[in-house]
């Protein structure tokens, strides 16, 4: 069984621990966006790989 690691869309670190989150893109609902605690706290921008939506 292949296990896929979830990564932060902004910085690329593997998501684990408190403060991380994943959610479907609020615009297209197709791509899963991952955010690490540091990027969430510092409002580092992310971009949806499907529709190009950019968010804080």
Gaussian input, Z-matrix of N, CA and C with variables (Angstrom, degrees):
# hf/3-21g

backbone

0 1
 N
 C     1     B1
 C     2     B2     1     A1
 N     3     B3     2     A2     1     D1
 C     4     B4     3     A3     2     D2
 C     5     B5     4     A4     3     D3
 N     6     B6     5     A5     4     D4
 C     7     B7     6     A6     5     D5
 C     8     B8     7     A7     6     D6
 N     9     B9     8     A8     7     D7
 C    10    B10     9     A9     8     D8
 C    11    B11    10    A10     9     D9
 N    12    B12    11    A11    10    D10
 C    13    B13    12    A12    11    D11
 C    14    B14    13    A13    12    D12
 N    15    B15    14    A14    13    D13
 C    16    B16    15    A15    14    D14
 C    17    B17    16    A16    15    D15
 N    18    B18    17    A17    16    D16
 C    19    B19    18    A18    17    D17
 C    20    B20    19    A19    18    D18
 N    21    B21    20    A20    19    D19
 C    22    B22    21    A21    20    D20
 C    23    B23    22    A22    21    D21
 N    24    B24    23    A23    22    D22
 C    25    B25    24    A24    23    D23
 C    26    B26    25    A25    24    D24
 N    27    B27    26    A26    25    D25
 C    28    B28    27    A27    26    D26
 C    29    B29    28    A28    27    D27
 N    30    B30    29    A29    28    D28
 C    31    B31    30    A30    29    D29
 C    32    B32    31    A31    30    D30
 N    33    B33    32    A32    31    D31
 C    34    B34    33    A33    32    D32
 C    35    B35    34    A34    33    D33
 N    36    B36    35    A35    34    D34
 C    37    B37    36    A36    35    D35
 C    38    B38    37    A37    36    D36
 N    39    B39    38    A38    37    D37
 C    40    B40    39    A39    38    D38
 C    41    B41    40    A40    39    D39
 N    42    B42    41    A41    40    D40
 C    43    B43    42    A42    41    D41
 C    44    B44    43    A43    42    D42
 N    45    B45    44    A44    43    D43
 C    46    B46    45    A45    44    D44
 C    47    B47    46    A46    45    D45
 N    48    B48    47    A47    46    D46
 C    49    B49    48    A48    47    D47
 C    50    B50    49    A49    48    D48
 N    51    B51    50    A50    49    D49
 C    52    B52    51    A51    50    D50
 C    53    B53    52    A52    51    D51
 N    54    B54    53    A53    52    D52
 C    55    B55    54    A54    53    D53
 C    56    B56    55    A55    54    D54
 N    57    B57    56    A56    55    D55
 C    58    B58    57    A57    56    D56
 C    59    B59    58    A58    57    D57
 N    60    B60    59    A59    58    D58
 C    61    B61    60    A60    59    D59
 C    62    B62    61    A61    60    D60
 N    63    B63    62    A62    61    D61
 C    64    B64    63    A63    62    D62
 C    65    B65    64    A64    63    D63
 N    66    B66    65    A65    64    D64
 C    67    B67    66    A66    65    D65
 C    68    B68    67    A67    66    D66
 N    69    B69    68    A68    67    D67
 C    70    B70    69    A69    68    D68
 C    71    B71    70    A70    69    D69
 N    72    B72    71    A71    70    D70
 C    73    B73    72    A72    71    D71
 C    74    B74    73    A73    72    D72
 N    75    B75    74    A74    73    D73
 C    76    B76    75    A75    74    D74
 C    77    B77    76    A76    75    D75
 N    78    B78    77    A77    76    D76
 C    79    B79    78    A78    77    D77
 C    80    B80    79    A79    78    D78
 N    81    B81    80    A80    79    D79
 C    82    B82    81    A81    80    D80
 C    83    B83    82    A82    81    D81
 N    84    B84    83    A83    82    D82
 C    85    B85    84    A84    83    D83
 C    86    B86    85    A85    84    D84
 N    87    B87    86    A86    85    D85
 C    88    B88    87    A87    86    D86
 C    89    B89    88    A88    87    D87
 N    90    B90    89    A89    88    D88
 C    91    B91    90    A90    89    D89
 C    92    B92    91    A91    90    D90
 N    93    B93    92    A92    91    D91
 C    94    B94    93    A93    92    D92
 C    95    B95    94    A94    93    D93
 N    96    B96    95    A95    94    D94
 C    97    B97    96    A96    95    D95
 C    98    B98    97    A97    96    D96
 N    99    B99    98    A98    97    D97
 C   100   B100    99    A99    98    D98
 C   101   B101   100   A100    99    D99
 N   102   B102   101   A101   100   D100
 C   103   B103   102   A102   101   D101
 C   104   B104   103   A103   102   D102
 N   105   B105   104   A104   103   D103
 C   106   B106   105   A105   104   D104
 C   107   B107   106   A106   105   D105
 N   108   B108   107   A107   106   D106
 C   109   B109   108   A108   107   D107
 C   110   B110   109   A109   108   D108
 N   111   B111   110   A110   109   D109
 C   112   B112   111   A111   110   D110
 C   113   B113   112   A112   111   D111
 N   114   B114   113   A113   112   D112
 C   115   B115   114   A114   113   D113
 C   116   B116   115   A115   114   D114
 N   117   B117   116   A116   115   D115
 C   118   B118   117   A117   116   D116
 C   119   B119   118   A118   117   D117
 N   120   B120   119   A119   118   D118
 C   121   B121   120   A120   119   D119
 C   122   B122   121   A121   120   D120
 N   123   B123   122   A122   121   D121
 C   124   B124   123   A123   122   D122
 C   125   B125   124   A124   123   D123
 N   126   B126   125   A125   124   D124
 C   127   B127   126   A126   125   D125
 C   128   B128   127   A127   126   D126
 N   129   B129   128   A128   127   D127
 C   130   B130   129   A129   128   D128
 C   131   B131   130   A130   129   D129
 N   132   B132   131   A131   130   D130
 C   133   B133   132   A132   131   D131
 C   134   B134   133   A133   132   D132
 N   135   B135   134   A134   133   D133
 C   136   B136   135   A135   134   D134
 C   137   B137   136   A136   135   D135
 N   138   B138   137   A137   136   D136
 C   139   B139   138   A138   137   D137
 C   140   B140   139   A139   138   D138
 N   141   B141   140   A140   139   D139
 C   142   B142   141   A141   140   D140
 C   143   B143   142   A142   141   D141
 N   144   B144   143   A143   142   D142
 C   145   B145   144   A144   143   D143
 C   146   B146   145   A145   144   D144
 N   147   B147   146   A146   145   D145
 C   148   B148   147   A147   146   D146
 C   149   B149   148   A148   147   D147
 N   150   B150   149   A149   148   D148
 C   151   B151   150   A150   149   D149
 C   152   B152   151   A151   150   D150
 N   153   B153   152   A152   151   D151
 C   154   B154   153   A153   152   D152
 C   155   B155   154   A154   153   D153
 N   156   B156   155   A155   154   D154
 C   157   B157   156   A156   155   D155
 C   158   B158   157   A157   156   D156
 N   159   B159   158   A158   157   D157
 C   160   B160   159   A159   158   D158
 C   161   B161   160   A160   159   D159
 N   162   B162   161   A161   160   D160
 C   163   B163   162   A162   161   D161
 C   164   B164   163   A163   162   D162
 N   165   B165   164   A164   163   D163
 C   166   B166   165   A165   164   D164
 C   167   B167   166   A166   165   D165

   B1=1.4454
   B2=1.5282
   B3=1.3152
   B4=1.4627
   B5=1.5268
   B6=1.3116
   B7=1.4591
   B8=1.5252
   B9=1.3069
   B10=1.4604
   B11=1.5239
   B12=1.3249
   B13=1.4585
   B14=1.5181
   B15=1.2879
   B16=1.4654
   B17=1.5193
   B18=1.3223
   B19=1.4664
   B20=1.5197
   B21=1.3183
   B22=1.4605
   B23=1.5375
   B24=1.3155
   B25=1.4656
   B26=1.5226
   B27=1.3099
   B28=1.4627
   B29=1.5267
   B30=1.3387
   B31=1.4689
   B32=1.5283
   B33=1.3188
   B34=1.4536
   B35=1.5173
   B36=1.3274
   B37=1.4640
   B38=1.5277
   B39=1.3306
   B40=1.4631
   B41=1.5246
   B42=1.3347
   B43=1.4600
   B44=1.5211
   B45=1.3197
   B46=1.4604
   B47=1.5181
   B48=1.2973
   B49=1.4570
   B50=1.5161
   B51=1.3192
   B52=1.4659
   B53=1.5205
   B54=1.3257
   B55=1.4555
   B56=1.5137
   B57=1.3456
   B58=1.4620
   B59=1.5276
   B60=1.3161
   B61=1.4569
   B62=1.5252
   B63=1.3108
   B64=1.4646
   B65=1.5231
   B66=1.3270
   B67=1.4617
   B68=1.5206
   B69=1.3246
   B70=1.4601
   B71=1.5206
   B72=1.3148
   B73=1.4570
   B74=1.5294
   B75=1.3380
   B76=1.4623
   B77=1.5285
   B78=1.3322
   B79=1.4561
   B80=1.5281
   B81=1.3423
   B82=1.4691
   B83=1.5347
   B84=1.3303
   B85=1.4587
   B86=1.5169
   B87=1.3193
   B88=1.4653
   B89=1.5216
   B90=1.3138
   B91=1.4678
   B92=1.5256
   B93=1.3230
   B94=1.4522
   B95=1.5224
   B96=1.3088
   B97=1.4630
   B98=1.5202
   B99=1.3297
   B100=1.4554
   B101=1.5109
   B102=1.3313
   B103=1.4647
   B104=1.5224
   B105=1.3262
   B106=1.4628
   B107=1.5321
   B108=1.3165
   B109=1.4672
   B110=1.5265
   B111=1.3417
   B112=1.4694
   B113=1.5307
   B114=1.3256
   B115=1.4724
   B116=1.5240
   B117=1.3265
   B118=1.4701
   B119=1.5201
   B120=1.3389
   B121=1.4597
   B122=1.5284
   B123=1.3227
   B124=1.4648
   B125=1.5332
   B126=1.3292
   B127=1.4729
   B128=1.5247
   B129=1.3337
   B130=1.4640
   B131=1.5275
   B132=1.3235
   B133=1.4681
   B134=1.5294
   B135=1.3214
   B136=1.4614
   B137=1.5190
   B138=1.3262
   B139=1.4607
   B140=1.5223
   B141=1.3334
   B142=1.4565
   B143=1.5183
   B144=1.3268
   B145=1.4646
   B146=1.5294
   B147=1.3076
   B148=1.4729
   B149=1.5264
   B150=1.3261
   B151=1.4741
   B152=1.5184
   B153=1.3475
   B154=1.4597
   B155=1.5159
   B156=1.3352
   B157=1.4599
   B158=1.5137
   B159=1.3225
   B160=1.4634
   B161=1.5171
   B162=1.3121
   B163=1.4664
   B164=1.5192
   B165=1.3049
   B166=1.4575
   B167=1.5189
   A1=108.53
   A2=116.46
   A3=122.92
   A4=109.64
   A5=116.13
   A6=120.66
   A7=108.88
   A8=116.27
   A9=121.71
   A10=108.45
   A11=116.27
   A12=120.42
   A13=109.41
   A14=115.95
   A15=120.56
   A16=107.88
   A17=115.77
   A18=121.54
   A19=110.16
   A20=114.97
   A21=121.98
   A22=108.15
   A23=116.58
   A24=120.66
   A25=112.09
   A26=118.26
   A27=121.24
   A28=112.95
   A29=117.13
   A30=119.58
   A31=113.71
   A32=117.96
   A33=121.19
   A34=116.80
   A35=118.95
   A36=119.78
   A37=110.16
   A38=115.62
   A39=121.28
   A40=108.10
   A41=116.27
   A42=120.42
   A43=110.46
   A44=115.72
   A45=122.42
   A46=108.21
   A47=116.83
   A48=120.96
   A49=113.88
   A50=113.58
   A51=121.37
   A52=111.15
   A53=115.15
   A54=120.56
   A55=115.21
   A56=117.72
   A57=119.96
   A58=109.56
   A59=116.05
   A60=119.60
   A61=110.47
   A62=116.12
   A63=122.87
   A64=107.10
   A65=115.84
   A66=120.33
   A67=108.83
   A68=116.18
   A69=120.46
   A70=108.96
   A71=115.99
   A72=121.03
   A73=109.29
   A74=117.92
   A75=120.15
   A76=113.65
   A77=117.93
   A78=121.07
   A79=112.38
   A80=116.58
   A81=119.53
   A82=113.38
   A83=117.27
   A84=120.67
   A85=114.18
   A86=118.16
   A87=121.72
   A88=112.51
   A89=117.93
   A90=122.25
   A91=110.52
   A92=115.86
   A93=121.76
   A94=107.98
   A95=115.42
   A96=121.53
   A97=107.74
   A98=115.69
   A99=121.45
   A100=110.32
   A101=115.74
   A102=120.33
   A103=109.18
   A104=116.31
   A105=120.57
   A106=108.56
   A107=115.91
   A108=121.03
   A109=111.85
   A110=117.42
   A111=120.36
   A112=111.19
   A113=116.97
   A114=120.02
   A115=111.55
   A116=117.34
   A117=120.31
   A118=109.96
   A119=116.42
   A120=121.66
   A121=111.81
   A122=116.94
   A123=121.74
   A124=113.11
   A125=117.30
   A126=123.22
   A127=112.30
   A128=116.33
   A129=121.31
   A130=108.01
   A131=118.72
   A132=121.25
   A133=113.29
   A134=115.44
   A135=122.55
   A136=108.02
   A137=116.43
   A138=121.31
   A139=109.33
   A140=117.39
   A141=122.58
   A142=109.12
   A143=116.09
   A144=120.92
   A145=112.97
   A146=117.23
   A147=121.07
   A148=113.05
   A149=116.66
   A150=119.50
   A151=114.69
   A152=117.17
   A153=120.35
   A154=115.31
   A155=118.37
   A156=120.76
   A157=109.99
   A158=116.29
   A159=120.48
   A160=108.73
   A161=114.60
   A162=118.74
   A163=110.77
   A164=114.96
   A165=120.83
   A166=112.85
   D1=128.79
   D2=-179.34
   D3=-89.16
   D4=126.60
   D5=178.59
   D6=-104.78
   D7=125.53
   D8=-179.55
   D9=-95.88
   D10=127.02
   D11=177.14
   D12=-81.58
   D13=132.61
   D14=173.66
   D15=-81.36
   D16=137.42
   D17=-178.43
   D18=-127.07
   D19=154.83
   D20=177.02
   D21=-68.70
   D22=131.16
   D23=179.51
   D24=-68.36
   D25=-22.31
   D26=-177.31
   D27=-87.36
   D28=-49.70
   D29=-173.47
   D30=-114.52
   D31=-14.45
   D32=175.18
   D33=88.10
   D34=1.85
   D35=178.96
   D36=-70.84
   D37=153.59
   D38=176.93
   D39=-68.88
   D40=133.27
   D41=-178.77
   D42=-81.53
   D43=122.78
   D44=174.59
   D45=-161.66
   D46=153.66
   D47=176.45
   D48=88.34
   D49=-179.03
   D50=-178.55
   D51=-69.96
   D52=146.43
   D53=175.44
   D54=90.67
   D55=-7.67
   D56=177.99
   D57=-88.52
   D58=157.18
   D59=179.03
   D60=-152.35
   D61=156.16
   D62=170.22
   D63=-133.82
   D64=145.10
   D65=-179.84
   D66=-156.67
   D67=156.85
   D68=175.47
   D69=-74.53
   D70=146.46
   D71=178.57
   D72=-53.93
   D73=128.11
   D74=-179.15
   D75=-68.19
   D76=-15.85
   D77=-179.43
   D78=-90.53
   D79=-55.72
   D80=-175.07
   D81=-101.10
   D82=-24.38
   D83=-179.96
   D84=70.60
   D85=12.55
   D86=-177.37
   D87=-100.61
   D88=-45.03
   D89=-175.89
   D90=-90.99
   D91=146.31
   D92=173.11
   D93=-94.13
   D94=127.95
   D95=-179.60
   D96=-106.37
   D97=130.05
   D98=178.18
   D99=-110.75
   D100=142.02
   D101=-179.30
   D102=-136.05
   D103=129.08
   D104=176.22
   D105=-84.06
   D106=165.70
   D107=-177.90
   D108=-61.25
   D109=-40.86
   D110=-178.09
   D111=-64.99
   D112=-47.09
   D113=-178.46
   D114=-67.17
   D115=-35.46
   D116=175.60
   D117=-63.93
   D118=-47.14
   D119=-177.13
   D120=-63.41
   D121=-37.34
   D122=-176.92
   D123=-95.28
   D124=4.55
   D125=179.42
   D126=54.28
   D127=42.80
   D128=177.04
   D129=-69.88
   D130=131.17
   D131=-177.75
   D132=-63.35
   D133=150.34
   D134=173.41
   D135=-129.26
   D136=164.52
   D137=179.55
   D138=-136.82
   D139=133.45
   D140=177.39
   D141=-72.00
   D142=131.66
   D143=-179.21
   D144=-73.91
   D145=-16.87
   D146=-178.55
   D147=-92.18
   D148=-51.73
   D149=-173.44
   D150=-112.89
   D151=-8.53
   D152=177.83
   D153=85.39
   D154=3.49
   D155=177.20
   D156=-55.03
   D157=134.79
   D158=176.56
   D159=-114.00
   D160=139.46
   D161=-179.09
   D162=-143.00
   D163=167.78
   D164=-179.33
   D165=-77.55

